[in-house]
Structure formats: C-alpha cells, structure tokens
C-alpha cells in the first residue's frame, strides 16, 4: 500500500459533500438512480445525495424495494448473529457521547482472564459463536498484551459443545506492529468508527488521544498494512447531519476500495443512545424514517458490504432494517464489563442504553417468523475467504453458494444444542424451506449429509 498523507488527501471533502446535500432532483431521476442501484455496482455520491433527499412516501417505498432486492441478491435471507464482549471500561478519552469518558464517576472495571472465561462460557451457553471485543483506550490498563491474552483465552474456552469460532475486535487506533500482533492472534474483522466525519463536530465531541481526526481515519489503513484485510467502519448517527455522515461513509468506502483493493467488510449504523452521565441535547437526532432511509441508501451505494445493527435499536426497527439492508445483528447484548453475569437490564457502567433486551433464543425465533435464516457461520474467515477474495465473491453475488449452506448447518447446530422447543419447531421448518432452494445439486447433497451429521453429534462442518 502506498504511503498516504491523510491531511493532504482530503478524503472527506466537506465542501463537496455539503454542496451535494443541497442537490435538487425529480421523481423520474430517482427512479433511474434506483434502477442503477439494482444493478449492484454501487452508486456515486451524487446519486446517494439525491436518494437521501427523498421525502415522498411513494418514492421511499420504491427505495425500500430496491434495497431489499440488492440485499437478497447478495446476502440472501441470512442474518449473522453475534454478541459484544466488553472487556474494560478504563479510558483516558473524554468523549461527549460515551459513558466510558473520564468524567463518569462510575466504577471502572477490567475483566481478569478468569472473568473473561466466565463471560465466554455464559455466551457459549446461549449459543453464540462469534464475539466483538470492546476496550476503552488506556495505555496501562488496556495494552495490546492484555487484548491478545483475552483473545487467546476466548479461543481456548469451551463449554460443552459451545465454542467461539471468530473474534472481531473494536480497539482504539494503534500501531502497525500492534495490528500485526492482533492478526497473529487470529482476529477476524478489525472495526473502528470515525463516529462523525464532520471535523468541527469531531473536535467538539472528542477530548484526549481520540481527538486526532487523522489518527482515527487512517487506522484501518494501518491495520491493512499489518495484514488485517477484513475492516469495519461506521458512524454514530445523531452527532451531525445524517446525510453528511452517509455520504462520508460512502466516500470512505470507495477510497478504501480504490487504494487497498478491498472495501469495508462491514459498515455499522449505530444511533446515539443516552447513558449514565451522558445525555446530549442533539440537534441532529435521526428519526426512525430517516434511519431506515440511510440504511437503504448505504445498501445500494456499497452493495457488497455487510451492514451491522445493534441492540441500541428497538425490535420493530431491527425487523424493518433486516428487510432493506442489514445482514448482521447483535443479540442478547450487555454493554458493560462483566454484564453477562449480572441480573437486570441496565447498569451505570454500561457504555450506552439498549432498546432490545430479548434473549438470543427470542431473537432467533423472531427472525425465523420473519422468514429469514439465523446464521452463526464463521467459515469464510477460517478458509481464507477474506479481503479481496471475499470482495470478489460478494460483489458477484456468488458468496451465497457457500454462505447459505454454511448458515443452514450452523443454525442446525443451534437448534440441536440451545434452542427452546418452540424455536426448534419453527427453526426446523426454516431449514427445510431454505435447503430446498439451493440449486446446485452437489452443494445440496453435501448440505443434506452435513445436516444429518449434526443430528448425529458432529459439529463445525462447513464448505
């Protein structure tokens, strides 16, 4: 990768983006843009700006329809499930939107490796197979050595048939050498959000090392240099105008794809939620309608990218988001260190408040009732289908040829080992319905064989 001067590159051209936000359009042009988006080659910033300007309900319905077509064509009916694991809320930053900021007088907690093991065993007992690790930024408490020991502990922890097969990491921007060490430890995706791409807002919201806008922006490029080729980006919607953030995310994604040959593996779309010691009076709070609009626009703009929604959102919003773009979702989340051992819904140590408090089994059952396929698959990462190899498969839509049968097999594992009787009843029908839709005879025969093996006690089968 060439050496990049982020201050001179002006990756996020604020003037151009602000100008695009004032663009005028017509219903006929919107329909042409939607048709272009359905071609699954992506959209340019001007196209996205015009879609974001839609107010007419009929045109919004057309936008939802187009986004749904693209989502199903590339990702099919699958919804990958995961859980966050908060390892430490020690942090030296003083970010206005985050309850881990140094002003919060709540007790600080860093999980010991024994406590990590205990939390993982609880998550495995639910049926989770992939985790997203969360750390505050602290040079003494949250060192790279600690992060690596946590990762090793997670992979080594087994609970009956339960195991974590993929560990993704959300860790403060660090050095290329530290990213190499994370890669060697076997992480999946490295995720880091810009939070807001609007420089004046970024400066207002951040105090401490994270206040360095360029450091945050170039982190994924440093991670790529270190060999991590599955990279996740995102923005915290509500800090500034959502249209600016969406256009900046698209610009960031296109720049990554051009320079690295690999666009973002995931784009996350969290909306601001209050928490203990955090209660911003937001000028740019995002309505439910605009939130769903931005998800649909991102799906059309960057069709190959996995989109993540968290338990910040209500179940009804999550259901609608699944239909128009989201392909990954957290479930049964806790957002404070040690949270999975605690009773109750919310603690003062939590990073933000949640709006979906359902168990994993309840989420899985709801997904099935919607006709979707819950997936716990981690095969792509373990078979080297990452980075440009994954991108080629995703951009062509061929990723379904392996992901769909792998999703079915991992869901069968969940039903056999963890599901309630009602979820298992509904889930078995989902497996039957989706298995018959696999057209490749060889793959369908392999799937049928693997499903029988799972019933007989075999685990971790994939293609």
C-alpha positions in Angstrom: 0.0 0.0 0.0 1.4 3.5 -0.9 2.2 5.8 2.0 -0.7 8.2 2.4 -0.7 11.8 3.7 -4.1 12.0 5.2 -4.0 15.7 5.9 -3.3 16.5 2.2 -5.5 13.8 0.7 -8.7 15.4 2.0 -10.5 12.0 1.8 -13.6 13.6 3.2 -14.2 16.7 1.1 -16.6 18.5 3.3 -17.3 21.3 0.9 -18.2 19.0 -1.9 -20.4 16.9 0.4 -22.2 19.9 1.8 -22.9 21.1 -1.8 -24.3 17.7 -2.8 -26.7 17.8 0.2 -28.5 20.7 -1.5 -29.0 18.9 -4.8 -32.4 19.0 -6.4 -33.9 16.1 -8.2 -37.1 14.7 -9.7 -39.2 11.5 -9.3 -38.0 10.4 -12.7 -34.4 10.8 -11.8 -34.9 9.0 -8.5 -36.4 6.0 -10.4 -33.4 6.0 -12.7 -31.0 6.0 -9.7 -32.9 3.2 -8.1 -32.6 1.1 -11.3 -28.9 1.8 -11.4 -28.6 0.7 -7.8 -30.4 -2.5 -8.5 -27.6 -3.3 -10.9 -25.5 -4.0 -7.8 -22.5 -1.9 -9.0 -22.9 0.8 -6.4 -23.8 4.4 -6.6 -21.7 7.6 -6.7 -22.0 10.4 -4.1 -24.4 12.5 -6.2 -26.8 9.5 -6.6 -26.7 8.9 -2.8 -27.3 12.6 -2.0 -30.4 12.6 -4.2 -31.8 9.4 -2.6 -31.2 10.9 0.8 -33.3 13.9 -0.2 -36.4 11.7 -0.8 -39.4 12.8 1.2 -42.3 11.4 -0.9 -43.7 8.3 0.7 -44.2 6.5 -2.7 -40.5 7.1 -3.6 -39.4 5.9 -0.1 -41.4 2.7 -0.7 -39.5 2.3 -4.0 -36.2 2.9 -2.2 -37.1 0.2 0.3 -38.0 -2.2 -2.5 -34.7 -1.6 -4.4 -32.6 -2.0 -1.3 -34.4 -5.3 -0.4 -33.7 -6.6 -3.9 -30.0 -5.9 -3.6 -29.7 -7.3 -0.1 -31.4 -10.5 -1.1 -29.4 -10.9 -4.3 -26.1 -10.6 -2.5 -26.7 -11.8 1.1 -29.9 -13.8 0.7 -32.2 -14.3 3.7 -29.3 -14.8 6.1 -28.8 -12.8 9.3 -25.5 -13.3 11.0 -25.7 -13.1 14.8 -23.0 -12.1 17.3 -22.6 -10.6 20.8 -20.3 -7.8 22.1 -18.0 -8.6 24.9 -16.9 -5.5 26.9 -13.5 -6.3 28.4 -12.6 -3.0 30.1 -14.2 0.4 30.6 -11.0 2.1 31.6 -10.5 5.0 29.2 -8.4 8.2 29.0 -10.6 9.9 26.5 -13.4 12.3 27.4 -15.8 11.8 24.5 -19.2 13.6 24.9 -21.3 10.7 23.7 -19.7 7.8 25.6 -20.3 6.7 29.2 -16.7 5.4 29.4 -15.4 9.0 29.3 -13.2 10.1 32.2 -15.8 12.3 33.8 -18.1 9.4 34.6 -17.6 8.7 38.3 -18.9 5.1 37.9 -16.7 2.2 39.0 -14.1 1.2 36.4 -13.8 -2.5 35.6 -11.2 -4.5 33.7 -12.0 -8.2 33.4 -9.4 -10.7 34.6 -8.7 -13.6 32.3 -10.7 -15.8 34.6 -13.7 -13.4 34.3 -13.3 -13.4 30.6 -13.5 -17.1 30.6 -16.7 -16.9 32.7 -18.3 -14.4 30.4 -17.4 -16.5 27.4 -18.9 -19.6 28.9 -22.2 -17.8 29.5 -22.2 -16.6 25.9 -21.4 -20.1 24.6 -24.3 -21.5 26.7 -26.6 -19.1 24.8 -25.3 -20.5 21.5 -23.1 -17.6 20.3 -20.2 -18.5 18.0 -18.8 -15.0 17.3 -17.9 -12.1 19.5 -17.0 -8.5 19.1 -14.4 -7.4 21.7 -14.7 -3.9 23.1 -12.0 -2.0 25.0 -11.7 1.6 26.2 -8.5 3.4 25.3 -6.0 3.2 28.2 -2.2 2.8 27.8 -1.8 0.9 31.1 -5.0 -1.0 31.6 -5.8 -1.9 28.0 -2.5 -2.8 26.5 -2.1 -4.9 23.4 -0.7 -7.7 25.6 -3.9 -7.7 27.5 -6.0 -7.8 24.3 -4.0 -10.7 22.9 -4.3 -12.7 26.2 -8.1 -12.0 26.1 -8.3 -13.4 22.5 -6.3 -16.5 23.4 -8.5 -17.1 26.4 -11.6 -16.8 24.4 -10.5 -19.3 21.7 -9.4 -21.7 24.4 -12.6 -21.6 26.3 -15.1 -24.4 25.6 -18.4 -25.0 27.3 -19.8 -28.4 26.3 -20.3 -28.2 22.6 -20.0 -24.4 22.8 -17.0 -22.6 21.4 -16.3 -19.1 19.9 -15.1 -19.5 16.4 -14.5 -15.9 15.4 -13.3 -12.9 17.5 -13.7 -9.5 16.0 -12.1 -6.5 17.7 -13.0 -2.9 18.3 -9.8 -1.4 19.7 -8.5 2.2 19.8 -6.3 3.2 16.9 -2.8 1.7 17.4 0.4 1.0 15.6 1.1 -1.2 12.6 3.1 -3.5 14.8 0.2 -3.9 17.3 -2.1 -4.7 14.4 0.3 -7.4 13.2 0.1 -8.9 16.7 -3.7 -8.9 16.6 -3.6 -10.6 13.2 -1.2 -13.2 14.5 -3.7 -13.8 17.4 -6.3 -14.8 14.9 -8.8 -11.9 14.9 -11.5 -11.7 12.3 -12.6 -8.2 11.5 -10.9 -5.1 12.9 -13.6 -2.5 13.5 -13.2 1.2 14.2 -15.7 4.0 13.7 -15.0 7.6 12.8 -18.0 8.4 14.9 -18.5 11.7 13.0 -16.8 12.7 9.7 -17.7 16.3 10.3 -14.5 17.9 11.5 -15.9 20.7 13.7 -18.3 18.2 15.3 -15.5 15.7 15.8 -13.4 18.3 17.5 -16.3 19.3 19.8 -17.1 15.7 20.7 -13.6 14.4 21.4 -11.0 15.2 24.1 -7.9 13.1 24.6 -5.9 10.9 22.1 -9.1 10.2 20.1 -9.4 13.8 19.3 -6.9 13.3 16.5 -9.2 13.1 13.4 -6.4 11.8 11.1 -5.3 9.1 13.5 -8.9 7.7 13.6 -9.3 7.9 9.8 -6.1 6.2 8.9 -6.4 3.3 11.5 -8.0 0.9 9.1 -5.2 1.6 6.5 -2.6 0.8 9.1 -4.4 -2.4 10.0 -4.5 -3.4 6.4 -0.7 -2.7 6.2 -0.4 -5.2 9.0 -2.2 -7.9 7.1 -5.8 -7.4 8.5 -8.0 -7.4 5.4 -11.4 -7.6 6.9 -12.1 -4.0 8.1 -15.2 -2.4 9.6 -16.2 1.3 9.6 -19.1 3.2 10.9 -20.6 6.5 12.2 -22.6 7.3 15.3 -25.7 8.8 13.8 -27.1 11.8 15.6 -23.9 13.7 16.3 -24.2 15.6 13.0 -26.5 15.7 9.9 -27.1 12.1 8.9 -26.8 12.9 5.2 -23.3 14.2 5.7 -22.3 11.1 7.6 -23.8 8.7 4.9 -22.0 10.5 2.1 -18.8 10.4 4.0 -19.1 6.7 4.8 -19.6 6.1 1.1 -16.6 8.2 0.2 -14.5 6.4 2.9 -15.6 3.0 1.5 -14.8 4.0 -2.1 -11.4 5.3 -1.1 -10.6 2.1 0.7 -11.7 0.0 -2.3 -9.6 2.2 -4.6 -6.4 2.3 -2.5 -6.5 -1.1 -0.8 -8.4 -3.1 -3.4 -10.7 -4.0 -0.5 -13.7 -2.0 0.6 -15.1 -2.3 4.1 -16.1 -5.8 5.2 -18.8 -4.1 7.4 -20.5 -0.8 7.9 -22.1 -0.2 11.2 -25.0 2.2 11.7 -25.4 2.9 15.5 -27.7 5.7 16.5 -26.8 7.8 19.6 -28.3 6.5 22.9 -28.0 8.1 26.2 -26.3 6.5 29.2 -25.3 7.2 32.8 -23.5 10.6 32.7 -24.3 11.1 29.0 -27.4 13.0 27.9 -26.6 15.1 24.9 -29.2 17.6 23.6 -28.9 16.5 20.0 -29.7 19.0 17.2 -29.3 16.2 14.6 -31.2 13.4 16.2 -32.2 10.8 13.5 -35.8 9.9 13.1 -36.9 6.2 12.5 -37.8 7.0 8.9 -34.5 8.7 8.2 -32.6 5.9 9.9 -34.3 3.3 7.6 -33.7 5.6 4.6 -30.0 5.8 5.3 -29.7 2.0 5.7 -31.3 1.5 2.3 -29.1 4.1 0.6 -26.0 2.5 2.1 -27.1 -0.9 0.8 -27.5 0.4 -2.7 -24.3 2.5 -2.5 -22.0 -0.2 -1.2 -23.9 -3.4 -2.1 -21.1 -5.9 -1.2 -20.6 -4.7 2.3 -22.1 -6.4 5.4 -24.2 -4.0 7.4 -24.5 -4.2 11.2 -27.3 -3.1 13.5 -27.0 -3.3 17.3 -29.4 -3.7 20.2 -29.4 0.1 20.5 -32.5 -0.2 18.3 -36.0 -1.4 19.1 -37.1 -4.8 17.8 -39.5 -3.2 15.4 -36.8 -1.0 13.8 -34.5 -4.0 13.6 -37.1 -6.0 11.8 -37.5 -3.3 9.2 -33.8 -2.9 8.8 -33.3 -6.6 8.2 -35.5 -6.3 5.1 -33.8 -3.4 3.5 -30.1 -3.9 4.1 -28.8 -5.2 7.4 -27.0 -8.5 7.3 -25.5 -8.8 10.8 -27.0 -8.1 14.2 -26.0 -8.3 17.8 -28.3 -10.2 20.1 -28.8 -10.5 23.9 -26.1 -7.8 24.4 -24.6 -6.3 27.5 -22.5 -3.2 27.2 -20.6 -3.2 30.4 -17.6 -5.4 31.6 -19.0 -8.5 33.3 -22.5 -7.7 32.2 -23.5 -11.2 31.2 -23.2 -12.4 34.8 -25.4 -9.6 36.1 -29.2 -9.7 36.5 -31.2 -6.8 35.4 -31.3 -4.7 32.2 -29.0 -1.8 32.7 -26.0 -0.8 34.8 -24.4 2.5 35.4 -21.2 1.0 34.0 -22.8 0.4 30.6 -21.5 2.3 27.6 -25.0 3.1 26.3 -28.6 2.2 26.9 -30.2 -0.6 25.0 -33.6 -0.9 23.3 -33.7 -4.6 22.6 -33.5 -6.7 25.8 -34.6 -10.1 24.3 -32.7 -13.3 24.8 -30.8 -14.9 21.9 -33.5 -17.5 21.6 -36.2 -14.9 21.4 -34.3 -13.0 18.7 -33.7 -16.2 16.7 -37.4 -17.2 16.9 -38.4 -13.8 15.8 -36.0 -13.9 12.8 -37.5 -17.2 11.8 -41.0 -15.9 12.0 -40.0 -13.2 9.5 -38.8 -15.9 7.1 -35.1 -15.2 7.5 -32.3 -17.6 8.3 -30.3 -17.0 11.5 -26.6 -17.8 10.9 -23.7 -18.5 13.2 -21.3 -19.2 10.3 -17.6 -18.3 10.5 -16.4 -20.4 7.6 -15.2 -17.6 5.3 -12.7 -16.3 7.9 -11.4 -19.8 8.6 -11.0 -20.8 5.0 -9.2 -17.6 4.0 -12.2 -16.1 2.2 -11.3 -12.6 3.5 -10.2 -9.3 2.0 -10.1 -9.2 -1.8 -11.2 -12.9 -2.1 -14.3 -12.2 -0.1 -15.0 -9.0 -2.0 -14.9 -10.8 -5.4 -17.4 -13.3 -4.1 -19.7 -10.7 -2.6 -19.6 -8.3 -5.5 -20.6 -11.1 -7.9 -23.3 -12.4 -5.6 -21.5 -15.8 -5.6 -20.9 -15.7 -1.8 -24.4 -17.2 -1.4 -23.1 -20.5 -2.9 -21.2 -21.2 0.3 -22.7 -18.9 2.9 -26.2 -20.3 2.5 -25.4 -23.9 3.2 -23.0 -23.0 6.0 -25.7 -20.8 7.6 -28.1 -23.7 7.5 -25.6 -26.1 9.1 -24.7 -23.7 11.9 -28.3 -22.9 12.5 -29.0 -26.6 12.8 -26.3 -26.8 15.5 -28.0 -24.0 17.4 -31.4 -25.8 17.2 -29.9 -29.1 18.4 -27.8 -27.6 21.3 -29.5 -24.5 22.6 -33.0 -23.7 21.2 -36.2 -23.8 23.1 -38.8 -26.3 21.9 -40.8 -23.6 20.2 -37.8 -22.1 18.5 -36.6 -25.5 17.3 -40.1 -26.3 15.9 -40.1 -23.1 13.9 -36.4 -23.3 13.0 -36.6 -26.8 11.5 -39.2 -25.5 9.1 -36.9 -22.6 8.1 -34.1 -25.1 7.4 -36.4 -27.2 5.3 -37.7 -24.3 3.4 -34.3 -22.8 2.6 -32.5 -26.1 1.9 -34.8 -26.9 -0.9 -34.0 -23.6 -2.6 -30.3 -24.5 -3.1 -30.0 -25.1 -6.8 -26.5 -26.7 -7.0 -27.1 -30.4 -6.7 -23.6 -31.2 -5.4 -23.9 -28.5 -2.7 -27.4 -29.6 -1.8 -26.3 -33.2 -1.4 -23.4 -32.0 0.8 -25.8 -29.9 2.9 -28.2 -32.8 3.4 -25.3 -35.0 4.5 -24.0 -32.4 6.9 -27.4 -31.7 8.5 -27.7 -35.5 9.2 -24.2 -35.5 10.7 -25.2 -32.6 13.0 -28.1 -34.6 14.2 -25.7 -37.4 15.0 -23.5 -35.1 17.1 -20.9 -33.8 14.6 -20.1 -30.1 14.8 -18.2 -27.4 12.9 -18.9 -28.6 9.4 -18.6 -26.2 6.5 -17.6 -25.7 2.9 
